[in-house]
Amino acid sequence: MLDVARLGSRYGRIPALAGVDLRVGEGELVALVGGNGAGKTTLLRVLSGVQPASAGSVRFDGDDVTRASPRARVKMGIVQVPEGRQVFAPMSVEDNLRLGAFTRPASDLGAALARVFDLFPVLRTKRRDAAGTLSGGQQQMLAIGRALMAKPRLLLLDEPGMGLAPRLCAEIFAVIRALKDAATTILLVDQNARAALAIADRAYVLETGRVTLAGPAGDLLDNPRVREAYLGL
């Protein structure tokens, strides 16, 4: 579904990505592992069109989308849950969710909301509350729900467990696993490499803007280099 070839991106003169090759097949959950500053968030931003590519190509379902606008990519089905959640704090939970469906016909909204509320019952309870009053875990649920409202074909998850207590992080990862089991295609970035690799089909290790390791997630979990650098073992 996603084919990234020799992808580069810069912040001014500073290279953030250098020749990244990556593929995600339909229905796969692929994890992207790396330390702070490795380029993981930049890669997701380039895939969603927020950050421009300086080299290489991004193909989605066979089409070259390297220069496509973020709006066009959302319409194609590439949807990102950003790092830090970035909900619209003064707006209600339901209005935040409705904003996620801005490319879909109004007739789809009822079924889309029902799906999100079934997945996250607490959001139904708090649908009239301001998003800024939610806890961190509830805001993460809202950010994922907002992305699901766009009916993604490829879901980009950037640090969904960031800043959450272990119990809430486990709940979020259980939802991600459920989305995978429902055949949602996912590219997952998370500092919790163990949790990400445990639910992924395949994984890539990104270091200073380059892919240095790739393979089945289980193999990377057992890789001595990965275990020492990212799992603390």
C-alpha positions as CSV (number, residue, x, y, z in Angstrom):
1,M,0.0,0.0,0.0
2,L,2.8,2.4,0.9
3,D,6.2,2.5,-0.9
4,V,8.8,5.0,0.2
5,A,12.0,5.1,-1.9
6,R,15.2,7.1,-1.2
7,L,13.2,9.7,0.8
8,G,14.9,12.8,2.0
9,S,13.7,15.8,3.9
10,R,15.4,18.9,5.4
11,Y,14.9,21.7,7.9
12,G,16.8,24.4,6.1
13,R,20.3,23.1,5.5
14,I,19.9,20.4,8.2
15,P,19.0,16.9,6.8
16,A,16.4,15.1,8.8
17,L,15.9,12.1,6.5
18,A,18.5,10.7,4.1
19,G,17.5,8.0,1.6
20,V,14.8,6.2,3.6
21,D,13.3,3.1,2.0
22,L,10.2,1.7,3.6
23,R,7.2,-0.4,2.7
24,V,3.8,-1.1,4.3
25,G,1.6,-3.7,3.0
26,E,-2.2,-3.6,3.1
27,G,-3.4,-4.8,6.5
28,E,0.0,-4.7,8.1
29,L,1.1,-3.0,11.3
30,V,4.6,-1.7,10.8
31,A,6.6,-0.2,13.7
32,L,9.2,2.5,13.4
33,V,11.7,2.4,16.2
34,G,14.5,4.9,17.0
35,G,15.8,7.3,19.6
36,N,15.0,11.0,20.0
37,G,16.0,13.0,16.9
38,A,16.2,9.9,14.7
39,G,13.7,11.4,12.2
40,K,10.6,9.3,13.1
41,T,8.2,12.2,13.4
42,T,9.7,13.9,10.4
43,L,9.0,10.8,8.3
44,L,5.4,10.7,9.4
45,R,5.0,14.4,8.6
46,V,6.4,13.8,5.1
47,L,4.0,10.9,4.6
48,S,1.1,13.1,5.6
49,G,2.3,16.0,3.5
50,V,2.9,18.4,6.3
51,Q,6.7,18.4,5.8
52,P,8.0,18.5,2.2
53,A,10.3,15.9,0.8
54,S,13.6,17.1,-0.6
55,A,14.4,13.8,-2.4
56,G,12.9,10.5,-3.3
57,S,9.3,9.5,-3.6
58,V,6.2,8.4,-1.7
59,R,3.8,6.1,-3.5
60,F,0.4,5.2,-2.1
61,D,-1.6,2.4,-3.6
62,G,0.5,2.8,-6.7
63,D,0.1,6.5,-7.1
64,D,2.9,9.0,-6.6
65,V,1.8,11.3,-3.8
66,T,5.2,12.9,-3.1
67,R,3.9,16.4,-3.9
68,A,0.3,15.9,-3.0
69,S,-1.3,18.3,-0.4
70,P,-2.2,17.1,3.1
71,R,-5.9,17.5,2.2
72,A,-5.5,15.4,-0.9
73,R,-3.7,12.7,1.1
74,V,-6.5,12.6,3.7
75,K,-9.0,12.1,0.9
76,M,-6.9,9.3,-0.4
77,G,-6.9,7.7,3.0
78,I,-3.6,8.7,4.6
79,V,-4.5,10.0,8.1
80,Q,-2.1,11.0,10.9
81,V,-2.6,11.0,14.7
82,P,0.0,13.7,15.6
83,E,2.5,13.6,18.4
84,G,1.1,15.4,21.5
85,R,-2.6,14.7,20.5
86,Q,-3.2,18.3,19.4
87,V,-7.0,18.3,20.1
88,F,-8.9,21.6,19.8
89,A,-9.2,22.2,23.5
90,P,-12.1,24.8,23.6
91,M,-14.3,22.7,21.3
92,S,-16.5,19.8,22.4
93,V,-15.4,16.2,22.0
94,E,-18.1,15.6,19.4
95,D,-17.0,18.7,17.4
96,N,-13.4,17.5,17.5
97,L,-14.6,14.2,16.0
98,R,-16.7,15.9,13.4
99,L,-13.7,17.9,12.2
100,G,-11.9,14.6,11.5
101,A,-14.6,13.8,8.9
102,F,-14.2,17.0,6.9
103,T,-13.6,15.1,3.7
104,R,-16.6,12.8,4.1
105,P,-20.2,13.3,3.2
106,A,-22.5,14.4,6.0
107,S,-24.5,11.2,5.5
108,D,-21.5,9.2,6.8
109,L,-21.1,11.0,10.1
110,G,-23.7,9.1,12.2
111,A,-22.1,5.7,11.5
112,A,-18.6,7.1,11.9
113,L,-19.4,8.6,15.3
114,A,-21.1,5.4,16.4
115,R,-18.0,3.4,15.5
116,V,-15.7,5.8,17.5
117,F,-18.1,5.8,20.5
118,D,-18.2,2.0,20.5
119,L,-14.4,1.9,20.5
120,F,-14.1,4.6,23.2
121,P,-17.3,4.6,25.3
122,V,-15.9,7.4,27.5
123,L,-16.0,9.7,24.6
124,R,-19.8,9.1,24.2
125,T,-20.2,10.0,27.9
126,K,-18.2,13.2,27.4
127,R,-19.3,14.1,23.9
128,R,-20.6,17.6,25.0
129,D,-17.5,18.4,27.2
130,A,-14.7,20.6,26.1
131,A,-11.8,18.5,24.8
132,G,-9.4,20.4,27.0
133,T,-11.1,19.1,30.1
134,L,-10.2,15.4,29.2
135,S,-7.4,13.5,30.8
136,G,-4.3,12.8,28.8
137,G,-5.4,9.3,28.0
138,Q,-8.9,10.5,27.0
139,Q,-7.4,13.1,24.7
140,Q,-5.3,10.4,23.1
141,M,-8.5,8.4,22.5
142,L,-10.1,11.5,21.0
143,A,-7.1,12.1,18.7
144,I,-7.3,8.5,17.5
145,G,-11.1,8.7,17.2
146,R,-10.8,12.0,15.2
147,A,-8.4,10.2,12.7
148,L,-10.8,7.2,12.4
149,M,-13.6,9.6,11.4
150,A,-11.7,10.2,8.2
151,K,-12.0,6.5,7.4
152,P,-8.2,5.9,7.0
153,R,-6.8,3.4,4.7
154,L,-3.4,4.0,6.2
155,L,-3.3,5.2,9.8
156,L,-0.1,7.0,10.9
157,L,0.3,6.9,14.7
158,D,2.9,9.2,16.2
159,E,3.8,8.4,19.9
160,P,0.3,7.3,21.0
161,G,1.6,6.3,24.4
162,M,3.6,9.4,25.1
163,G,3.1,10.8,28.6
164,L,0.5,8.2,29.6
165,A,0.5,6.1,32.8
166,P,1.3,2.4,32.1
167,R,-2.3,1.3,32.5
168,L,-3.6,3.9,30.1
169,C,-0.8,3.2,27.7
170,A,-1.8,-0.5,27.7
171,E,-5.4,0.5,27.0
172,I,-4.2,2.5,24.0
173,F,-2.1,-0.3,22.6
174,A,-5.0,-2.7,23.1
175,V,-7.1,-0.4,20.9
176,I,-4.3,-0.3,18.3
177,R,-4.2,-4.1,18.3
178,A,-8.0,-4.2,17.8
179,L,-7.7,-1.8,14.8
180,K,-5.0,-4.1,13.4
181,D,-7.2,-7.1,13.9
182,A,-10.0,-5.2,12.0
183,A,-7.5,-5.0,9.0
184,T,-6.6,-1.3,9.5
185,T,-3.2,-0.7,7.9
186,I,-1.0,1.1,10.5
187,L,2.5,2.7,10.7
188,L,3.3,3.1,14.4
189,V,6.0,5.3,16.0
190,D,6.4,5.0,19.8
191,Q,9.3,5.4,22.2
192,N,8.1,2.2,23.9
193,A,9.9,0.0,21.5
194,R,9.0,-3.2,23.4
195,A,5.2,-2.5,23.2
196,A,5.4,-1.4,19.5
197,L,7.4,-4.4,18.4
198,A,5.2,-6.8,20.4
199,I,2.1,-5.9,18.3
200,A,3.8,-5.2,14.9
201,D,4.2,-7.5,11.9
202,R,7.4,-5.9,10.7
203,A,9.6,-3.1,11.9
204,Y,12.3,-0.6,10.9
205,V,15.0,1.0,13.0
206,L,15.7,4.6,12.1
207,E,18.9,6.3,13.2
208,T,20.0,9.8,12.3
209,G,17.5,9.9,9.4
210,R,18.5,6.5,7.9
211,V,17.1,3.0,8.1
212,T,19.7,0.8,9.8
213,L,17.7,-2.4,10.5
214,A,14.5,-3.9,9.1
215,G,12.7,-7.2,9.4
216,P,10.0,-9.1,11.2
217,A,9.1,-7.5,14.5
218,G,9.9,-10.6,16.4
219,D,13.4,-10.9,15.0
220,L,14.1,-7.3,15.9
221,L,12.8,-8.0,19.5
222,D,15.5,-10.7,19.7
223,N,18.2,-8.6,18.0
224,P,21.0,-7.9,20.5
225,R,21.6,-4.4,19.1
226,V,18.0,-3.5,19.4
227,R,17.7,-5.0,22.8
228,E,20.6,-3.0,24.1
229,A,19.8,0.3,22.5
230,Y,16.0,0.4,22.8
231,L,14.8,-2.2,25.2
232,G,17.3,-1.6,28.0
233,L,18.5,-5.3,28.0
